[in-house]
Amino acid sequence: MYRVGIAGYGTVGTGVAELLITHKNLIKEKTGLELELSAVLDKDWQRERPFKIDDSLKVSSLKELLDRVRYSCRINRWSWFCKRAYRKSHRK
C-alpha cells in the first residue's frame, strides 16, 4: 500500500483527493496499486471546499505531512516541494 499526501487543497488538490477516495478500487483494478490518502496539507481549513475529507486527514504543517507519507507532490508551481520530499525520504 502506498500512503499518498497532497500539499494544497485548492482546485487541483481537491480533485486529486476526490479521485483517490472515490475511485480507490478502480485505481487498484486498473494499475495494481493500492493508494491510500494519508494526509492533506493546507493553510486555511476554514474555507469552504467542494469535496469534504475526514478531519483526521487534515494537517497544517509540512512536517506533519511528511511524517505521514513517504512521497508527496503538488503538481504545478511547487515542484520544488516534490524534490524536497523525495530527498527527505531517501536520507539515511
WOUR-V627093 format. One record per residue. SS is DSSP state (H for helix, E for strand, - for the rest). OMEGA is omega in radians with two decimals (NA if undefined). Layout:
# WOUR-V627093
SS;OMEGA
SS;OMEGA
This chain:
# WOUR-V627093
-;3.10
E;3.07
E;-3.04
E;3.05
E;3.13
E;3.06
E;-3.13
-;-3.11
-;3.05
-;-3.10
H;-3.10
H;-3.12
H;3.11
H;3.13
H;3.13
H;3.12
H;3.13
H;3.12
H;-3.12
H;-3.10
H;-3.03
H;-3.10
-;-3.10
H;-3.11
H;3.12
H;3.10
H;3.14
H;-3.13
H;-3.06
H;-3.02
H;-3.05
-;-3.13
-;3.06
-;-3.09
E;3.11
E;3.07
E;-3.05
E;-3.11
E;3.07
E;-3.13
E;3.02
-;-3.10
-;-3.09
-;-3.13
-;3.13
-;3.14
-;3.10
-;3.14
-;3.14
-;-3.14
-;-3.11
-;3.03
-;3.13
-;-3.13
H;-3.12
H;3.12
H;-3.04
E;3.05
E;-3.09
-;3.13
-;3.12
H;3.13
H;3.11
H;3.14
H;-3.08
H;3.08
H;-3.08
H;-3.06
-;3.09
-;3.11
E;3.10
E;-3.14
-;2.98
-;-3.05
-;2.92
-;-2.94
-;-3.10
-;-3.10
H;3.09
H;-3.12
H;3.12
H;-3.14
H;-3.12
H;3.13
H;3.13
H;3.13
H;-3.13
H;-3.08
H;-3.12
-;3.08
-;3.13
-;NA
